Amino acid sequence: MERGYIRDRTLEGHESPRKRGKTIGGAGVTEGHMLSMTLHLRGQEMSLRDIAAQLVITTGRKKGRHPSPRP
């Protein structure tokens, strides 16, 4: 029962920033060219891990790093 209360309070806490136009979670790191390259490589039946190893983030705090291969 306590888990349900925690979930409800968390969802209420996320609702307030959303109403003000803020996003919840980390900043997105994908860009248009990354998406098109990913789709192209995925069409060649490459795995997500292999694709992520080829891509490099060009902006933000994670600049120069590879994106996570999570789908």
Predicted model as a PDB file, atoms N, CA, C, CB and O in Angstrom, pLDDT in the B-factor column:
MODEL        1                                                                  
ATOM      1  N   MET A   1       0.832  -1.187   0.000  1.00 88.00           N  
ATOM      2  CA  MET A   1       0.000   0.000   0.000  1.00 88.00           C  
ATOM      3  C   MET A   1       0.888   1.267   0.000  1.00 88.00           C  
ATOM      4  CB  MET A   1      -0.953  -0.011   1.228  1.00 88.00           C  
ATOM      5  O   MET A   1       0.598   2.244  -0.691  1.00 88.00           O  
ATOM      6  N   GLU A   2       1.946   1.221   0.773  1.00 91.00           N  
ATOM      7  CA  GLU A   2       2.855   2.375   0.824  1.00 91.00           C  
ATOM      8  C   GLU A   2       3.466   2.649  -0.558  1.00 91.00           C  
ATOM      9  CB  GLU A   2       3.978   2.132   1.867  1.00 91.00           C  
ATOM     10  O   GLU A   2       3.657   3.805  -0.936  1.00 91.00           O  
ATOM     11  N   ARG A   3       3.767   1.597  -1.299  1.00 92.00           N  
ATOM     12  CA  ARG A   3       4.324   1.763  -2.643  1.00 92.00           C  
ATOM     13  C   ARG A   3       3.355   2.545  -3.531  1.00 92.00           C  
ATOM     14  CB  ARG A   3       4.638   0.387  -3.275  1.00 92.00           C  
ATOM     15  O   ARG A   3       3.785   3.374  -4.332  1.00 92.00           O  
ATOM     16  N   GLY A   4       2.072   2.291  -3.398  1.00 92.00           N  
ATOM     17  CA  GLY A   4       1.061   3.017  -4.160  1.00 92.00           C  
ATOM     18  C   GLY A   4       1.046   4.496  -3.804  1.00 92.00           C  
ATOM     19  O   GLY A   4       0.900   5.349  -4.679  1.00 92.00           O  
ATOM     20  N   TYR A   5       1.198   4.800  -2.505  1.00 93.00           N  
ATOM     21  CA  TYR A   5       1.240   6.202  -2.064  1.00 93.00           C  
ATOM     22  C   TYR A   5       2.465   6.919  -2.642  1.00 93.00           C  
ATOM     23  CB  TYR A   5       1.257   6.283  -0.517  1.00 93.00           C  
ATOM     24  O   TYR A   5       2.376   8.061  -3.092  1.00 93.00           O  
ATOM     25  N   ILE A   6       3.598   6.231  -2.620  1.00 94.00           N  
ATOM     26  CA  ILE A   6       4.824   6.827  -3.162  1.00 94.00           C  
ATOM     27  C   ILE A   6       4.656   7.104  -4.653  1.00 94.00           C  
ATOM     28  CB  ILE A   6       6.041   5.897  -2.921  1.00 94.00           C  
ATOM     29  O   ILE A   6       5.047   8.163  -5.145  1.00 94.00           O  
ATOM     30  N   ARG A   7       4.075   6.149  -5.361  1.00 93.00           N  
ATOM     31  CA  ARG A   7       3.846   6.330  -6.800  1.00 93.00           C  
ATOM     32  C   ARG A   7       2.944   7.531  -7.061  1.00 93.00           C  
ATOM     33  CB  ARG A   7       3.224   5.063  -7.412  1.00 93.00           C  
ATOM     34  O   ARG A   7       3.235   8.349  -7.933  1.00 93.00           O  
ATOM     35  N   ASP A   8       1.856   7.639  -6.312  1.00 93.00           N  
ATOM     36  CA  ASP A   8       0.923   8.757  -6.494  1.00 93.00           C  
ATOM     37  C   ASP A   8       1.599  10.095  -6.225  1.00 93.00           C  
ATOM     38  CB  ASP A   8      -0.289   8.595  -5.574  1.00 93.00           C  
ATOM     39  O   ASP A   8       1.399  11.049  -6.976  1.00 93.00           O  
ATOM     40  N   ARG A   9       2.398  10.176  -5.162  1.00 92.00           N  
ATOM     41  CA  ARG A   9       3.089  11.437  -4.846  1.00 92.00           C  
ATOM     42  C   ARG A   9       4.108  11.783  -5.925  1.00 92.00           C  
ATOM     43  CB  ARG A   9       3.787  11.343  -3.472  1.00 92.00           C  
ATOM     44  O   ARG A   9       4.271  12.953  -6.272  1.00 92.00           O  
ATOM     45  N   THR A  10       4.796  10.773  -6.459  1.00 90.00           N  
ATOM     46  CA  THR A  10       5.776  11.012  -7.521  1.00 90.00           C  
ATOM     47  C   THR A  10       5.094  11.542  -8.774  1.00 90.00           C  
ATOM     48  CB  THR A  10       6.548   9.724  -7.844  1.00 90.00           C  
ATOM     49  O   THR A  10       5.570  12.498  -9.387  1.00 90.00           O  
ATOM     50  N   LEU A  11       3.983  10.924  -9.155  1.00 89.00           N  
ATOM     51  CA  LEU A  11       3.254  11.391 -10.334  1.00 89.00           C  
ATOM     52  C   LEU A  11       2.728  12.807 -10.149  1.00 89.00           C  
ATOM     53  CB  LEU A  11       2.101  10.450 -10.645  1.00 89.00           C  
ATOM     54  O   LEU A  11       2.751  13.604 -11.087  1.00 89.00           O  
ATOM     55  N   GLU A  12       2.253  13.129  -8.945  1.00 88.00           N  
ATOM     56  CA  GLU A  12       1.795  14.495  -8.663  1.00 88.00           C  
ATOM     57  C   GLU A  12       2.960  15.473  -8.761  1.00 88.00           C  
ATOM     58  CB  GLU A  12       1.143  14.577  -7.260  1.00 88.00           C  
ATOM     59  O   GLU A  12       2.798  16.586  -9.261  1.00 88.00           O  
ATOM     60  N   GLY A  13       4.134  15.062  -8.286  1.00 88.00           N  
ATOM     61  CA  GLY A  13       5.314  15.919  -8.347  1.00 88.00           C  
ATOM     62  C   GLY A  13       5.770  16.172  -9.771  1.00 88.00           C  
ATOM     63  O   GLY A  13       6.328  17.232 -10.056  1.00 88.00           O  
ATOM     64  N   HIS A  14       5.550  15.237 -10.664  1.00 85.00           N  
ATOM     65  CA  HIS A  14       5.926  15.417 -12.074  1.00 85.00           C  
ATOM     66  C   HIS A  14       4.918  16.278 -12.818  1.00 85.00           C  
ATOM     67  CB  HIS A  14       6.056  14.064 -12.767  1.00 85.00           C  
ATOM     68  O   HIS A  14       5.262  16.920 -13.810  1.00 85.00           O  
ATOM     69  N   GLU A  15       3.707  16.297 -12.358  1.00 87.00           N  
ATOM     70  CA  GLU A  15       2.659  17.037 -13.057  1.00 87.00           C  
ATOM     71  C   GLU A  15       2.870  18.547 -13.000  1.00 87.00           C  
ATOM     72  CB  GLU A  15       1.309  16.691 -12.473  1.00 87.00           C  
ATOM     73  O   GLU A  15       2.614  19.243 -13.983  1.00 87.00           O  
ATOM     74  N   SER A  16       3.327  19.056 -11.876  1.00 83.00           N  
ATOM     75  CA  SER A  16       3.518  20.493 -11.727  1.00 83.00           C  
ATOM     76  C   SER A  16       4.522  21.062 -12.739  1.00 83.00           C  
ATOM     77  CB  SER A  16       3.980  20.801 -10.316  1.00 83.00           C  
ATOM     78  O   SER A  16       4.201  22.042 -13.411  1.00 83.00           O  
ATOM     79  N   PRO A  17       5.724  20.486 -12.873  1.00 84.00           N  
ATOM     80  CA  PRO A  17       6.655  21.023 -13.880  1.00 84.00           C  
ATOM     81  C   PRO A  17       6.125  20.886 -15.301  1.00 84.00           C  
ATOM     82  CB  PRO A  17       7.997  20.321 -13.776  1.00 84.00           C  
ATOM     83  O   PRO A  17       6.371  21.753 -16.140  1.00 84.00           O  
ATOM     84  N   ARG A  18       5.398  19.805 -15.581  1.00 82.00           N  
ATOM     85  CA  ARG A  18       4.846  19.625 -16.930  1.00 82.00           C  
ATOM     86  C   ARG A  18       3.885  20.757 -17.275  1.00 82.00           C  
ATOM     87  CB  ARG A  18       4.127  18.265 -17.046  1.00 82.00           C  
ATOM     88  O   ARG A  18       3.868  21.243 -18.405  1.00 82.00           O  
ATOM     89  N   LYS A  19       3.088  21.171 -16.299  1.00 86.00           N  
ATOM     90  CA  LYS A  19       2.146  22.258 -16.543  1.00 86.00           C  
ATOM     91  C   LYS A  19       2.877  23.557 -16.859  1.00 86.00           C  
ATOM     92  CB  LYS A  19       1.233  22.451 -15.334  1.00 86.00           C  
ATOM     93  O   LYS A  19       2.349  24.410 -17.573  1.00 86.00           O  
ATOM     94  N   ARG A  20       4.082  23.709 -16.335  1.00 86.00           N  
ATOM     95  CA  ARG A  20       4.875  24.910 -16.590  1.00 86.00           C  
ATOM     96  C   ARG A  20       5.745  24.771 -17.839  1.00 86.00           C  
ATOM     97  CB  ARG A  20       5.751  25.221 -15.386  1.00 86.00           C  
ATOM     98  O   ARG A  20       6.512  25.677 -18.164  1.00 86.00           O  
ATOM     99  N   GLY A  21       5.627  23.629 -18.546  1.00 81.00           N  
ATOM    100  CA  GLY A  21       6.369  23.438 -19.787  1.00 81.00           C  
ATOM    101  C   GLY A  21       7.747  22.841 -19.613  1.00 81.00           C  
ATOM    102  O   GLY A  21       8.531  22.835 -20.562  1.00 81.00           O  
ATOM    103  N   LYS A  22       8.068  22.339 -18.436  1.00 77.00           N  
ATOM    104  CA  LYS A  22       9.372  21.736 -18.192  1.00 77.00           C  
ATOM    105  C   LYS A  22       9.316  20.254 -18.533  1.00 77.00           C  
ATOM    106  CB  LYS A  22       9.811  21.944 -16.723  1.00 77.00           C  
ATOM    107  O   LYS A  22       8.248  19.643 -18.510  1.00 77.00           O  
ATOM    108  N   THR A  23      10.464  19.682 -18.848  1.00 71.00           N  
ATOM    109  CA  THR A  23      10.518  18.263 -19.152  1.00 71.00           C  
ATOM    110  C   THR A  23      11.016  17.492 -17.942  1.00 71.00           C  
ATOM    111  CB  THR A  23      11.416  18.001 -20.367  1.00 71.00           C  
ATOM    112  O   THR A  23      11.747  18.021 -17.105  1.00 71.00           O  
ATOM    113  N   ILE A  24      10.613  16.254 -17.867  1.00 72.00           N  
ATOM    114  CA  ILE A  24      11.037  15.375 -16.787  1.00 72.00           C  
ATOM    115  C   ILE A  24      12.086  14.431 -17.353  1.00 72.00           C  
ATOM    116  CB  ILE A  24       9.826  14.587 -16.173  1.00 72.00           C  
ATOM    117  O   ILE A  24      11.901  13.876 -18.437  1.00 72.00           O  
ATOM    118  N   GLY A  25      13.174  14.244 -16.637  1.00 68.00           N  
ATOM    119  CA  GLY A  25      14.223  13.335 -17.097  1.00 68.00           C  
ATOM    120  C   GLY A  25      15.378  14.090 -17.721  1.00 68.00           C  
ATOM    121  O   GLY A  25      15.391  15.320 -17.756  1.00 68.00           O  
ATOM    122  N   GLY A  26      16.327  13.353 -18.203  1.00 62.00           N  
ATOM    123  CA  GLY A  26      17.517  13.945 -18.797  1.00 62.00           C  
ATOM    124  C   GLY A  26      17.246  14.570 -20.154  1.00 62.00           C  
ATOM    125  O   GLY A  26      16.249  14.276 -20.812  1.00 62.00           O  
ATOM    126  N   ALA A  27      18.151  15.429 -20.545  1.00 57.00           N  
ATOM    127  CA  ALA A  27      18.026  16.088 -21.843  1.00 57.00           C  
ATOM    128  C   ALA A  27      18.289  15.094 -22.966  1.00 57.00           C  
ATOM    129  CB  ALA A  27      18.996  17.280 -21.945  1.00 57.00           C  
ATOM    130  O   ALA A  27      19.122  14.197 -22.837  1.00 57.00           O  
ATOM    131  N   GLY A  28      17.578  15.263 -24.049  1.00 63.00           N  
ATOM    132  CA  GLY A  28      17.797  14.401 -25.202  1.00 63.00           C  
ATOM    133  C   GLY A  28      19.113  14.738 -25.871  1.00 63.00           C  
ATOM    134  O   GLY A  28      19.509  15.903 -25.910  1.00 63.00           O  
ATOM    135  N   VAL A  29      19.783  13.755 -26.386  1.00 62.00           N  
ATOM    136  CA  VAL A  29      21.072  13.995 -27.030  1.00 62.00           C  
ATOM    137  C   VAL A  29      21.033  13.671 -28.515  1.00 62.00           C  
ATOM    138  CB  VAL A  29      22.154  13.177 -26.354  1.00 62.00           C  
ATOM    139  O   VAL A  29      22.009  13.901 -29.228  1.00 62.00           O  
ATOM    140  N   THR A  30      19.910  13.137 -28.986  1.00 69.00           N  
ATOM    141  CA  THR A  30      19.844  12.796 -30.401  1.00 69.00           C  
ATOM    142  C   THR A  30      19.545  14.031 -31.235  1.00 69.00           C  
ATOM    143  CB  THR A  30      18.784  11.719 -30.647  1.00 69.00           C  
ATOM    144  O   THR A  30      18.801  14.917 -30.817  1.00 69.00           O  
ATOM    145  N   GLU A  31      20.122  14.071 -32.388  1.00 74.00           N  
ATOM    146  CA  GLU A  31      19.909  15.166 -33.319  1.00 74.00           C  
ATOM    147  C   GLU A  31      19.377  14.572 -34.615  1.00 74.00           C  
ATOM    148  CB  GLU A  31      21.225  15.981 -33.560  1.00 74.00           C  
ATOM    149  O   GLU A  31      19.372  13.353 -34.788  1.00 74.00           O  
ATOM    150  N   GLY A  32      18.936  15.415 -35.509  1.00 80.00           N  
ATOM    151  CA  GLY A  32      18.357  14.950 -36.759  1.00 80.00           C  
ATOM    152  C   GLY A  32      19.277  14.044 -37.552  1.00 80.00           C  
ATOM    153  O   GLY A  32      18.850  13.007 -38.060  1.00 80.00           O  
ATOM    154  N   HIS A  33      20.551  14.438 -37.660  1.00 83.00           N  
ATOM    155  CA  HIS A  33      21.476  13.617 -38.445  1.00 83.00           C  
ATOM    156  C   HIS A  33      21.760  12.286 -37.752  1.00 83.00           C  
ATOM    157  CB  HIS A  33      22.789  14.373 -38.684  1.00 83.00           C  
ATOM    158  O   HIS A  33      22.002  11.280 -38.420  1.00 83.00           O  
ATOM    159  N   MET A  34      21.733  12.272 -36.411  1.00 84.00           N  
ATOM    160  CA  MET A  34      21.944  11.016 -35.693  1.00 84.00           C  
ATOM    161  C   MET A  34      20.782  10.060 -35.953  1.00 84.00           C  
ATOM    162  CB  MET A  34      22.100  11.275 -34.176  1.00 84.00           C  
ATOM    163  O   MET A  34      20.981   8.857 -36.128  1.00 84.00           O  
ATOM    164  N   LEU A  35      19.581  10.603 -35.977  1.00 85.00           N  
ATOM    165  CA  LEU A  35      18.410   9.765 -36.212  1.00 85.00           C  
ATOM    166  C   LEU A  35      18.432   9.185 -37.625  1.00 85.00           C  
ATOM    167  CB  LEU A  35      17.121  10.569 -35.988  1.00 85.00           C  
ATOM    168  O   LEU A  35      18.174   7.997 -37.820  1.00 85.00           O  
ATOM    169  N   SER A  36      18.739  10.020 -38.597  1.00 88.00           N  
ATOM    170  CA  SER A  36      18.752   9.520 -39.974  1.00 88.00           C  
ATOM    171  C   SER A  36      19.857   8.482 -40.173  1.00 88.00           C  
ATOM    172  CB  SER A  36      18.937  10.683 -40.964  1.00 88.00           C  
ATOM    173  O   SER A  36      19.658   7.491 -40.875  1.00 88.00           O  
ATOM    174  N   MET A  37      21.018   8.706 -39.559  1.00 88.00           N  
ATOM    175  CA  MET A  37      22.114   7.738 -39.656  1.00 88.00           C  
ATOM    176  C   MET A  37      21.736   6.434 -38.962  1.00 88.00           C  
ATOM    177  CB  MET A  37      23.405   8.315 -39.043  1.00 88.00           C  
ATOM    178  O   MET A  37      22.041   5.353 -39.465  1.00 88.00           O  
ATOM    179  N   THR A  38      21.079   6.529 -37.816  1.00 87.00           N  
ATOM    180  CA  THR A  38      20.646   5.342 -37.088  1.00 87.00           C  
ATOM    181  C   THR A  38      19.661   4.524 -37.920  1.00 87.00           C  
ATOM    182  CB  THR A  38      20.010   5.738 -35.749  1.00 87.00           C  
ATOM    183  O   THR A  38      19.784   3.303 -38.013  1.00 87.00           O  
ATOM    184  N   LEU A  39      18.698   5.194 -38.517  1.00 90.00           N  
ATOM    185  CA  LEU A  39      17.715   4.491 -39.339  1.00 90.00           C  
ATOM    186  C   LEU A  39      18.376   3.836 -40.559  1.00 90.00           C  
ATOM    187  CB  LEU A  39      16.614   5.460 -39.792  1.00 90.00           C  
ATOM    188  O   LEU A  39      18.011   2.730 -40.957  1.00 90.00           O  
ATOM    189  N   HIS A  40      19.352   4.537 -41.141  1.00 92.00           N  
ATOM    190  CA  HIS A  40      20.065   3.980 -42.285  1.00 92.00           C  
ATOM    191  C   HIS A  40      20.832   2.719 -41.883  1.00 92.00           C  
ATOM    192  CB  HIS A  40      21.027   5.023 -42.878  1.00 92.00           C  
ATOM    193  O   HIS A  40      20.754   1.695 -42.561  1.00 92.00           O  
ATOM    194  N   LEU A  41      21.574   2.802 -40.773  1.00 91.00           N  
ATOM    195  CA  LEU A  41      22.354   1.651 -40.321  1.00 91.00           C  
ATOM    196  C   LEU A  41      21.457   0.513 -39.840  1.00 91.00           C  
ATOM    197  CB  LEU A  41      23.305   2.067 -39.206  1.00 91.00           C  
ATOM    198  O   LEU A  41      21.783  -0.661 -40.017  1.00 91.00           O  
ATOM    199  N   ARG A  42      20.342   0.863 -39.238  1.00 91.00           N  
ATOM    200  CA  ARG A  42      19.395  -0.162 -38.787  1.00 91.00           C  
ATOM    201  C   ARG A  42      18.806  -0.898 -39.992  1.00 91.00           C  
ATOM    202  CB  ARG A  42      18.263   0.473 -37.934  1.00 91.00           C  
ATOM    203  O   ARG A  42      18.528  -2.094 -39.918  1.00 91.00           O  
ATOM    204  N   GLY A  43      18.619  -0.181 -41.096  1.00 93.00           N  
ATOM    205  CA  GLY A  43      18.152  -0.796 -42.324  1.00 93.00           C  
ATOM    206  C   GLY A  43      19.146  -1.791 -42.891  1.00 93.00           C  
ATOM    207  O   GLY A  43      18.773  -2.694 -43.639  1.00 93.00           O  
ATOM    208  N   GLN A  44      20.410  -1.624 -42.535  1.00 94.00           N  
ATOM    209  CA  GLN A  44      21.451  -2.563 -42.954  1.00 94.00           C  
ATOM    210  C   GLN A  44      21.612  -3.691 -41.934  1.00 94.00           C  
ATOM    211  CB  GLN A  44      22.789  -1.828 -43.148  1.00 94.00           C  
ATOM    212  O   GLN A  44      22.585  -4.444 -41.969  1.00 94.00           O  
ATOM    213  N   GLU A  45      20.640  -3.791 -41.028  1.00 91.00           N  
ATOM    214  CA  GLU A  45      20.570  -4.843 -40.016  1.00 91.00           C  
ATOM    215  C   GLU A  45      21.728  -4.826 -39.023  1.00 91.00           C  
ATOM    216  CB  GLU A  45      20.523  -6.172 -40.688  1.00 91.00           C  
ATOM    217  O   GLU A  45      22.157  -5.882 -38.557  1.00 91.00           O  
ATOM    218  N   MET A  46      22.237  -3.639 -38.694  1.00 91.00           N  
ATOM    219  CA  MET A  46      23.252  -3.513 -37.644  1.00 91.00           C  
ATOM    220  C   MET A  46      22.555  -3.529 -36.297  1.00 91.00           C  
ATOM    221  CB  MET A  46      24.097  -2.211 -37.818  1.00 91.00           C  
ATOM    222  O   MET A  46      21.403  -3.110 -36.186  1.00 91.00           O  
ATOM    223  N   SER A  47      23.248  -4.009 -35.272  1.00 90.00           N  
ATOM    224  CA  SER A  47      22.679  -4.023 -33.932  1.00 90.00           C  
ATOM    225  C   SER A  47      22.725  -2.619 -33.338  1.00 90.00           C  
ATOM    226  CB  SER A  47      23.433  -5.023 -33.027  1.00 90.00           C  
ATOM    227  O   SER A  47      23.502  -1.775 -33.783  1.00 90.00           O  
ATOM    228  N   LEU A  48      21.890  -2.374 -32.335  1.00 86.00           N  
ATOM    229  CA  LEU A  48      21.873  -1.060 -31.696  1.00 86.00           C  
ATOM    230  C   LEU A  48      23.200  -0.758 -31.014  1.00 86.00           C  
ATOM    231  CB  LEU A  48      20.737  -0.977 -30.682  1.00 86.00           C  
ATOM    232  O   LEU A  48      23.635   0.393 -31.001  1.00 86.00           O  
ATOM    233  N   ARG A  49      23.842  -1.760 -30.454  1.00 89.00           N  
ATOM    234  CA  ARG A  49      25.152  -1.544 -29.819  1.00 89.00           C  
ATOM    235  C   ARG A  49      26.192  -1.098 -30.841  1.00 89.00           C  
ATOM    236  CB  ARG A  49      25.627  -2.826 -29.115  1.00 89.00           C  
ATOM    237  O   ARG A  49      26.976  -0.188 -30.572  1.00 89.00           O  
ATOM    238  N   ASP A  50      26.204  -1.731 -32.006  1.00 91.00           N  
ATOM    239  CA  ASP A  50      27.158  -1.359 -33.050  1.00 91.00           C  
ATOM    240  C   ASP A  50      26.882   0.045 -33.578  1.00 91.00           C  
ATOM    241  CB  ASP A  50      27.109  -2.367 -34.199  1.00 91.00           C  
ATOM    242  O   ASP A  50      27.807   0.810 -33.849  1.00 91.00           O  
ATOM    243  N   ILE A  51      25.610   0.369 -33.718  1.00 88.00           N  
ATOM    244  CA  ILE A  51      25.235   1.704 -34.185  1.00 88.00           C  
ATOM    245  C   ILE A  51      25.661   2.758 -33.170  1.00 88.00           C  
ATOM    246  CB  ILE A  51      23.716   1.786 -34.437  1.00 88.00           C  
ATOM    247  O   ILE A  51      26.235   3.780 -33.545  1.00 88.00           O  
ATOM    248  N   ALA A  52      25.386   2.521 -31.884  1.00 86.00           N  
ATOM    249  CA  ALA A  52      25.755   3.482 -30.837  1.00 86.00           C  
ATOM    250  C   ALA A  52      27.261   3.689 -30.786  1.00 86.00           C  
ATOM    251  CB  ALA A  52      25.248   3.009 -29.470  1.00 86.00           C  
ATOM    252  O   ALA A  52      27.725   4.793 -30.502  1.00 86.00           O  
ATOM    253  N   ALA A  53      28.027   2.643 -31.059  1.00 90.00           N  
ATOM    254  CA  ALA A  53      29.487   2.759 -31.040  1.00 90.00           C  
ATOM    255  C   ALA A  53      29.994   3.649 -32.167  1.00 90.00           C  
ATOM    256  CB  ALA A  53      30.127   1.379 -31.143  1.00 90.00           C  
ATOM    257  O   ALA A  53      31.081   4.218 -32.062  1.00 90.00           O  
ATOM    258  N   GLN A  54      29.223   3.779 -33.246  1.00 88.00           N  
ATOM    259  CA  GLN A  54      29.643   4.611 -34.375  1.00 88.00           C  
ATOM    260  C   GLN A  54      29.217   6.067 -34.228  1.00 88.00           C  
ATOM    261  CB  GLN A  54      29.083   4.052 -35.659  1.00 88.00           C  
ATOM    262  O   GLN A  54      29.829   6.948 -34.831  1.00 88.00           O  
ATOM    263  N   LEU A  55      28.179   6.335 -33.439  1.00 87.00           N  
ATOM    264  CA  LEU A  55      27.670   7.695 -33.296  1.00 87.00           C  
ATOM    265  C   LEU A  55      28.394   8.424 -32.173  1.00 87.00           C  
ATOM    266  CB  LEU A  55      26.159   7.680 -33.032  1.00 87.00           C  
ATOM    267  O   LEU A  55      28.832   7.806 -31.202  1.00 87.00           O  
ATOM    268  N   VAL A  56      28.516   9.737 -32.310  1.00 86.00           N  
ATOM    269  CA  VAL A  56      29.152  10.568 -31.292  1.00 86.00           C  
ATOM    270  C   VAL A  56      28.252  11.770 -31.030  1.00 86.00           C  
ATOM    271  CB  VAL A  56      30.585  11.021 -31.737  1.00 86.00           C  
ATOM    272  O   VAL A  56      27.788  12.426 -31.962  1.00 86.00           O  
ATOM    273  N   ILE A  57      28.013  12.050 -29.755  1.00 83.00           N  
ATOM    274  CA  ILE A  57      27.193  13.197 -29.359  1.00 83.00           C  
ATOM    275  C   ILE A  57      28.004  14.468 -29.593  1.00 83.00           C  
ATOM    276  CB  ILE A  57      26.737  13.085 -27.858  1.00 83.00           C  
ATOM    277  O   ILE A  57      29.168  14.547 -29.202  1.00 83.00           O  
ATOM    278  N   THR A  58      27.384  15.466 -30.235  1.00 82.00           N  
ATOM    279  CA  THR A  58      28.128  16.673 -30.621  1.00 82.00           C  
ATOM    280  C   THR A  58      27.845  17.888 -29.755  1.00 82.00           C  
ATOM    281  CB  THR A  58      27.822  17.012 -32.035  1.00 82.00           C  
ATOM    282  O   THR A  58      28.534  18.900 -29.889  1.00 82.00           O  
ATOM    283  N   THR A  59      26.850  17.825 -28.867  1.00 79.00           N  
ATOM    284  CA  THR A  59      26.529  18.987 -28.040  1.00 79.00           C  
ATOM    285  C   THR A  59      26.249  18.557 -26.602  1.00 79.00           C  
ATOM    286  CB  THR A  59      25.317  19.746 -28.617  1.00 79.00           C  
ATOM    287  O   THR A  59      26.027  17.379 -26.322  1.00 79.00           O  
ATOM    288  N   GLY A  60      26.265  19.531 -25.705  1.00 77.00           N  
ATOM    289  CA  GLY A  60      25.877  19.292 -24.318  1.00 77.00           C  
ATOM    290  C   GLY A  60      26.970  18.681 -23.454  1.00 77.00           C  
ATOM    291  O   GLY A  60      28.127  18.574 -23.861  1.00 77.00           O  
ATOM    292  N   ARG A  61      26.568  18.280 -22.244  1.00 78.00           N  
ATOM    293  CA  ARG A  61      27.523  17.714 -21.287  1.00 78.00           C  
ATOM    294  C   ARG A  61      28.133  16.408 -21.766  1.00 78.00           C  
ATOM    295  CB  ARG A  61      26.850  17.492 -19.959  1.00 78.00           C  
ATOM    296  O   ARG A  61      29.249  16.069 -21.374  1.00 78.00           O  
ATOM    297  N   LYS A  62      27.432  15.682 -22.591  1.00 80.00           N  
ATOM    298  CA  LYS A  62      27.915  14.382 -23.062  1.00 80.00           C  
ATOM    299  C   LYS A  62      28.639  14.482 -24.406  1.00 80.00           C  
ATOM    300  CB  LYS A  62      26.752  13.409 -23.180  1.00 80.00           C  
ATOM    301  O   LYS A  62      28.822  13.478 -25.095  1.00 80.00           O  
ATOM    302  N   LYS A  63      29.041  15.680 -24.767  1.00 83.00           N  
ATOM    303  CA  LYS A  63      29.724  15.898 -26.043  1.00 83.00           C  
ATOM    304  C   LYS A  63      30.960  15.011 -26.136  1.00 83.00           C  
ATOM    305  CB  LYS A  63      30.116  17.383 -26.206  1.00 83.00           C  
ATOM    306  O   LYS A  63      31.751  14.925 -25.197  1.00 83.00           O  
ATOM    307  N   GLY A  64      31.112  14.354 -27.282  1.00 86.00           N  
ATOM    308  CA  GLY A  64      32.258  13.486 -27.518  1.00 86.00           C  
ATOM    309  C   GLY A  64      32.050  12.053 -27.074  1.00 86.00           C  
ATOM    310  O   GLY A  64      32.884  11.194 -27.358  1.00 86.00           O  
ATOM    311  N   ARG A  65      30.960  11.778 -26.386  1.00 86.00           N  
ATOM    312  CA  ARG A  65      30.670  10.418 -25.931  1.00 86.00           C  
ATOM    313  C   ARG A  65      29.700   9.740 -26.892  1.00 86.00           C  
ATOM    314  CB  ARG A  65      30.089  10.432 -24.500  1.00 86.00           C  
ATOM    315  O   ARG A  65      29.088  10.389 -27.740  1.00 86.00           O  
ATOM    316  N   HIS A  66      29.572   8.445 -26.747  1.00 85.00           N  
ATOM    317  CA  HIS A  66      28.645   7.664 -27.557  1.00 85.00           C  
ATOM    318  C   HIS A  66      27.296   7.609 -26.853  1.00 85.00           C  
ATOM    319  CB  HIS A  66      29.195   6.233 -27.814  1.00 85.00           C  
ATOM    320  O   HIS A  66      27.250   7.546 -25.624  1.00 85.00           O  
ATOM    321  N   PRO A  67      26.192   7.631 -27.608  1.00 82.00           N  
ATOM    322  CA  PRO A  67      24.877   7.507 -26.982  1.00 82.00           C  
ATOM    323  C   PRO A  67      24.676   6.094 -26.441  1.00 82.00           C  
ATOM    324  CB  PRO A  67      23.762   7.859 -27.988  1.00 82.00           C  
ATOM    325  O   PRO A  67      25.360   5.152 -26.842  1.00 82.00           O  
ATOM    326  N   SER A  68      23.718   5.971 -25.518  1.00 78.00           N  
ATOM    327  CA  SER A  68      23.399   4.673 -24.955  1.00 78.00           C  
ATOM    328  C   SER A  68      22.693   3.814 -26.008  1.00 78.00           C  
ATOM    329  CB  SER A  68      22.522   4.828 -23.692  1.00 78.00           C  
ATOM    330  O   SER A  68      21.863   4.331 -26.757  1.00 78.00           O  
ATOM    331  N   PRO A  69      23.000   2.527 -26.081  1.00 72.00           N  
ATOM    332  CA  PRO A  69      22.344   1.669 -27.066  1.00 72.00           C  
ATOM    333  C   PRO A  69      20.953   1.212 -26.640  1.00 72.00           C  
ATOM    334  CB  PRO A  69      23.198   0.468 -27.336  1.00 72.00           C  
ATOM    335  O   PRO A  69      20.358   0.379 -27.324  1.00 72.00           O  
ATOM    336  N   ARG A  70      20.419   1.721 -25.543  1.00 66.00           N  
ATOM    337  CA  ARG A  70      19.082   1.308 -25.113  1.00 66.00           C  
ATOM    338  C   ARG A  70      18.060   1.720 -26.150  1.00 66.00           C  
ATOM    339  CB  ARG A  70      18.730   1.915 -23.741  1.00 66.00           C  
ATOM    340  O   ARG A  70      18.140   2.826 -26.683  1.00 66.00           O  
ATOM    341  N   PRO A  71      17.080   0.840 -26.456  1.00 54.00           N  
ATOM    342  CA  PRO A  71      16.055   1.183 -27.450  1.00 54.00           C  
ATOM    343  C   PRO A  71      15.063   2.197 -26.926  1.00 54.00           C  
ATOM    344  CB  PRO A  71      15.318  -0.058 -27.890  1.00 54.00           C  
ATOM    345  O   PRO A  71      14.141   2.586 -27.643  1.00 54.00           O  
TER     346      PRO A  71                                                      
ENDMDL                                                                          
END                                                                             
